[in-house]
């Protein structure tokens, strides 16, 4: 059985088996919560959170799109 959950609260994504980060209808990252977290930038020597990863993934994508438009 598959259940699709949408949320803006990244802590809730920790309870899922697989996560997809989307921005503007485009899938930017997909994988387990641990794989997604690994794409984040740690703060103050701590391991990255899902929110850290979300911010890093979206910012990187938007930065790449901005460069391509120039």
Rosetta blueprint (number, residue, H / E / L):
1 X L
2 X L
3 X L
4 X L
5 X L
6 X L
7 X L
8 X L
9 X L
10 X H
11 X H
12 X H
13 X H
14 X L
15 X L
16 X L
17 X L
18 X L
19 X E
20 X E
21 X E
22 X E
23 X E
24 X L
25 X L
26 X E
27 X E
28 X E
29 X E
30 X E
31 X E
32 X L
33 X H
34 X H
35 X H
36 X H
37 X H
38 X L
39 X L
40 X L
41 X L
42 X L
43 X L
44 X L
45 X L
46 X L
47 X L
48 X L
49 X L
50 X H
51 X H
52 X H
53 X H
54 X H
55 X H
56 X H
57 X H
58 X H
59 X H
60 X H
61 X H
62 X H
63 X H
64 X H
65 X H
66 X H
67 X H
68 X H
69 X H
70 X L
